[in-house]
Structures are given as C-alpha cells and as structure tokens.
Amino acid sequence: PVYANTNYYYMSYLFDDNPLSTEHTSYWLTQSDGKQTLEFIFTTPQNVERIRVCATNFKDNNDTDRRSNYSIECLSNSGWRREITDGIVDTSNDKLGYFHEHVVRVMGVLVVKFTLTQEKSYGVTLKAV
C-alpha cells in the first residue's frame, strides 16, 4: 500500500516522466518499511534492452528523509533468472533527476523484479522506472 495519504505517492507516478519535480505527486512511496519487492509481470515474453531507474524523489538523496537502495533481476518462463544489477545499487549520492542505466539485453522476460530497501525515515520509494 502507498504511504498513509490518499492524495499522494501512487505507483502510477513511476511512469509520469517528471524526474525533476519534488511534488509529492511525482514519486511512489509505500507505507511499508524494511525490504520490499516490486514485480512487473508481463503476460507474454518481452525483449528487455535496458532499465532506467531514478531513485531520487524529493531532494538529493544525501539530504532527504526518504530513500531506497535496490537490486533488479529478470525471470523467464523457462525458469532462468538473471541478476541485472551487481548486487545492491547504492543511491545515497544520487541527485534529483539522475537516472541509473542498467543494460539488460535479454529476450523472453516475463518478470522484472525490484528488491528495495528502506534507507531513511519513510517507506520504500522510487521516482521513475
């Protein structure tokens, strides 16, 4: 669930292409804490070339009260799993509007799985995917 506010923080904000905004209507923030997963499940296998992630949602990450680190993996219908990030991506020095570029170049992807860890006071969060 989104953070306890009915007007802000919805998942759809991950896709609004507004990486420089600091408005609460421009990023996703959950009510949960600790480690959480976010899965994008496709109904048919997809060819995934790259994944772009903006993890800075409110202010620069070294000066904010909401931040998450993350890792990404892809899963296929034939059962293979591929880690896209080399472990956990540290977002502590990210600036507002900065995107991490992850080259994937994988065919037959059914699931893209993010594992996110809460690093500050508020829940798990992302700005854009």
N, C-alpha and C positions, 0 to 999 in steps of 0.2 A: 504493500500500500504506500501511497505517497505520504509525505510528511503531513502532520495534522493541520492542514489548512485547505479548505475547499476551493480556494481561488488560484493556487499556485502549484508549481513543481510537477506537473503531469509528464508522463512518459513521452507524449507526443512532442514535447519541446525538444527532444533529442534530434528531431528531424526538421526544425524550423529554419535552419540555416541563418542563425543570428548569433555567431560566436563572440561578437564584441559587446553584446548587451549585458548589463548587470541586473536587469529586471528579474524579479522572481518568476516571471512568466517566460523565462528563456532557458531554464535548465530543469533537469529531473532530480528530485531529492526524495529519498524514501524515509519512512518512519522507522525502519529497521536499523540496527547497528551491527557492528562486528563484520563478518564476512557474508556476502550475499552473491547469488548468481543471477545473471540476466541472459536469457537464451532467445535467439532469433531462430525460429523453426520455419523452414521452407517446405511447402507441400510437394515440390519437385526438386531434384538435384540442381544446384546452381554452380556456375563457374565464378569464383571469387578472385578478383585480381588484387585488390588492396582493401584495407580497412583504415579509415581515418577516424581518430578519436580526439576530441577536445575535452579535457578533464578539468579545465578551469572555468568555474561557473559564476563566481560572484566578484572576486577580486583576484589579484595574483595569489597563487597557491601558498606562497610563503607568508602571506599576510591575510589569512582568511580563517573563518571558523567552520568551513565545510570543504572537505577534500576527500577523494578516494584514490587509492592506487588500484591497479587492475592487471589482470592477465587475460589472454584470449586463446581459445583453441577452437578448431573446427572438427566436426564429426561427419562421417559419411554413412550412407545406407549400407555399405558393405562392411561396416564395423571398424574402419580405421579411425584413428584420432591423431590430429597434428597440432602441436603447440605452435601458435603464431608468434607469441612474444617469448623472449628468452627469460622465462620466469616472470616476476612481478615488475611492472613498469612503475617507477617512482615518479610521481607527479609533483613533488614538493617544490620544485623550482619553476614550474610552468607559469607563463604569463597569460593574461586574458587574451583569447583569440588564437593561442598556439595549438597546433594540431600535431599529434603523433601520427606518423605514416607507417603502416605495417604492410609490407609486401606479402601477399598470400599466394597468388597464382596456383590455386587448387581447383580442380574440377570435381563435380559430384558432391558438393557440400549440401548437407541437409540441415545442419545446426551450426550456428556460430555462438559460442558460449563465452561470456564475460564472467570472470570471478572478481568481485570488487571488495575492497576492504576499507572500512571507515577509518579515516586518519585524523579527524578533528571532532569537534563537539556534536555536529549534526549527523544524520544518517548517511547512507551510501548515496553517491551522487555522480552524475556525468553531465556535461554540457552539450555535446553533439557526437553523433556517430554517422 
